[in-house]
Amino acid sequence: MNLIQATIRNTKTRGELNSLRQNGDVPGIIYGGENENEKISLSKKEVKNLINKENFLSNVISIKLDEKEQKVLPREITFDIISDEPTHIDFLRIVKGSKIILEIPVKFINNELSPGLKRGGVLNIVRRKIELKCPTENIPTELIVDLEGLEIGTSIKISSIKLPENVTPTIQGRDFVVATVAAPTIVKEPEKPAEETATEGAEGAPEGAEGATDTAASGETKAAEGEKAKVGEKADDKKAADKKAAPEKK
């Protein structure tokens, strides 16, 4: 459990709060239970270290205030919109015997021991956090899901996750899914649209038409040459006939 040092603050104005922040501290408050709210200040360095810890908002920490320790739970933190530095933090006092609603993260282990994932299956996570109603003295930091032996098509439901004693989901009346081992997605190459095929056929048509035109033109040229040859032959025959018919000169 994390232990941080805090001091009582007596700031009343915005100027006093700004001065506190400029000196490297973060104002905060402890509330809850039968005791009065306590205004506190904490070292900015300690607050930032606390924020950087995994599952910060679901971890119970111990605050030492006036030589006394008390268990609290971080509930809300505000940041400067420009510098992104923490400017205020709220803590809920842990009261024994009470319950609290928290979102607890889910952790998946033994991925390499899942036959379904080995064969190319995909872990489809439906809920990365689960809202639980927990006793303040028994708050889990995370929920463990063991993937060992799971095949493709397996659904992991809330009933298969072991919860601490007296910890219950806030969703009641149904066994909701937390994750599934899904079959791999196969991406098929799209078929060529019919329009493209028809376009390609049309593009080939001019070549055939051009060939037909060339052939026809060639045929016409040869026919014309044939006609000229016939006309020449007839002219030669006529000249020969006229020569035979003419009388000899004496």
Secondary structure as UniProt FT lines:
FT   STRAND          2..8
FT   HELIX           14..22
FT   TURN            23..24
FT   STRAND          25..31
FT   STRAND          38..43
FT   HELIX           44..51
FT   TURN            54..55
FT   HELIX           56..58
FT   STRAND          61..65
FT   TURN            66..67
FT   STRAND          68..79
FT   TURN            81..83
FT   STRAND          86..93
FT   TURN            96..97
FT   STRAND          99..109
FT   HELIX           111..113
FT   HELIX           115..118
FT   TURN            119..120
FT   STRAND          122..125
FT   STRAND          129..135
FT   TURN            136..137
FT   STRAND          143..146
FT   TURN            148..149
FT   TURN            152..153
FT   STRAND          155..157
FT   HELIX           158..160
FT   TURN            165..166
FT   STRAND          168..169
FT   STRAND          177..182
FT   HELIX           194..245
//
